[in-house]
Amino acid sequence: KKDIPAVNFIIHEIHCRRNIEICPYCSDSIPKSEMKNHIESEHVQVTCKCRMKMESSLLKDHEESSCPLRPVLCQFCDIQLAFSKLQEHELFCGARTEPCGRCGRNVLLRELKEHPQQCG
């Protein structure tokens, strides 16, 4: 997968055919001696705590960005909970009220950021 000078091409091709394999999963060029280790470390199927199956190399990114069980913080109370529970929790949590320091009115937590423009 790289440019080879024409003078060296035949020797290079012999070397590659003897020592390099193309991974059947990701199409990377891997030394034959490392292929088993490559497949076991990069392409073995693992199961996330959310029960989704994927290649082990994708697990970390899945856990950080798309797993429904990844931990997230509520924007209103900073409690940590699973992403799949966040929307329901924030609907309830954002419906709590706090008195405004300027006008004294009780304001929903979810409206607290916009309240200063309306506060009079």
N, C-alpha and C positions, 0 to 999 in steps of 0.2 A: 504493500500500500504506500510505497514511497518511490520517488524517482531514483533509478539506478543507472549509472553510466552504461552505455551499450557494451563497452569493453568488458565490464564485469558481470553482465546480465546472466550468462550461462552458469557461471560459478555461483552467483547469488541464488539463482533458481534452484540449483542442486542443493545448496545449503538449506534453503527454506523448505523444500519438499521433505528433506531428511529431518529437520529440527523444529518446524513450526506447523501448528494446526490452526484452523479457523474454528473458533468457538461456535457450536451449533445454535447457541442461544442469543449471543450478542454480536457475533461476526467479528470479534476482535482477533488479532493474530496473537497466539499464545504459544510459548515454547512447549513442545510435547511433554517434557518432563514436569511442567507445572499445570497441565490441563486439568488433571483430577482435582488438584487443590483449588484451581480457579473456579471450577464448577461447584465444588462444595462450599466455597466461601462466598461466591457471588450469585449463584443461581439455584441453590437448594431452596425448596419451598419451606417457609415457616408460617406459623399462624400467630397473628397479632392477638392481643387480649380481647379485641372486638370480634374475634373469630374469623376475620378475613385472611385468606391465604395469599401469599405473595412471595417473590424472590427475596432472599435475605438482604440483598443490597438495597432494596426499596423500603425496607421496614422502618429505618430511622426517619426518613422523610415522611412516610405515612404517619408515624406516631406524632411527629411535630406539626403536620399541617392538615391532615385529612381524616385522622382517626376520630370516630364519634366519641370515643372515651378519653381523648386527650384532655389534660387539665387546662381549664381557663378560669379567669377571674371575673366575677360579677362586677359590672361597672358601677353599681350602686353601693355594694357593701364589701367588696374585695374578698369575698369568700371564694375558695377554689372549689370547682365542681366540674363534672364531665361536660364536654361541649354539647352532647346530646340533651342535657338537662338545662342548658343555659337559657334558652328562649323562655321556657316555662317559668324558670326561677326569676328572670328579669321582669317578666310581666307582673308577677306577684310583688317582687322587691321594689320595683319602680313605682308601684301604686301606694307605697308608704309616703307619709308626708313629713315635712320639716317646716318649722316656722321661718319665714323670711326675716333676716336680720334688719332689713330696712323698713318694710311695710307691716310686718307682723302677721301677714296672711299665711295660712298653712298651704304649702306648695308641694305637689307630687314630686318625688325624687326624679322621675323621668323628665319633668318640665323645669327642673331647677336651673339648668344651663340657659334656657331661653327666658326665664323669669325676669332677670335684671332689665331687659329691654321693655317689659310690660309693667314693671314695678313702678308705682307712682305714689 
